[in-house]
Amino acid sequence: MSSTAIVADIGGTNARFCTVDFAQAPVVAGLQHEKKFRCAEFSDITLLIRAYLDHLPAAFSISSICICIAGAVDRDEIFMPNRGWTFSQRAVAAEIGRPIHFINDFTAQVHSIATLRPDEIEWLGAPRPQGKRAFAVIGPGTGLGVGAMTAGHDAVPSEGGHASFAPRNAHQLQLLQTLWQSMQHVEIEDLLSGPGLEQLYAANATLQGREASLAAPDITSAANAGDAFAKAVIQDFLDVLAGFAGDVAVLMAAVDGVYVVGDLLPRLRSLNDVSRFRQSFDNHGNYRGYCSRIPLALVSAKDTGLRGCWRYLALTR
């Protein structure tokens, strides 16, 4: 039986596919036949998977497929809120004609941590993981993902990005009050995501008595070019992210670390005062000492979802 499998990371905006040999340890060089798609170009997930199968060489033997998606996977019917797709896991597997493992995208991210190279991790502060306790992973993108790994090495998926935003200072309270003008419920991913960055930009403009909007990539570019207003918006984003990372550490008892993943943070690296980020993470009142002992890392790897799917297959085969 072939040990070749397809692994895929399907988010709200993009989808990446590769083939792997799941009998081998997950390493970057083992990701083969990579192909990236824009999800908006497909009306459903089945057509997307078929497009990748059509991309593979003729008579290529695939034993299984593992797909991580941005959505809850505990029931047969899956809804992807940032893409708008609803589908049956069993129906998609039947149409494709191969076994498919659907896992939450942050289940994959959690599994990927064991595959990271030292040069893909930037530690903030002195604490380092011992490898014996729970750890957590968070990541802003089209939405905001949250997941954890227990001390018994069981991945815990989460929809933590949909928790309510809780302001930590007077300025963040003003931002919340501004967002309430157009939203009944402000989730943390309404600030900590690409669309969230855009909402932070507009809300800060409103607080200055004007209207302004800008796409997330342009906000990042303007901040990197020295625009003071865009830099202040990015700082809001980073402050909220660091504080939420500390919240996750406390909620998950993630004493073996919190890892911040995704493509967005590396693009903001030159704007990120890591000592301030660490202080915002630690700033939890009576639990400041608790948080200060927790390892905190920024992950720069770009293929964590794919590697996590690969490791999941290797562990479950």
Order of alpha helices (4+ residues) and beta strands (2+ residues): beta-beta-beta-alpha-beta-beta-beta-alpha-beta-alpha-beta-beta-beta-beta-alpha-alpha-alpha-alpha-beta-alpha-alpha-alpha-beta-alpha
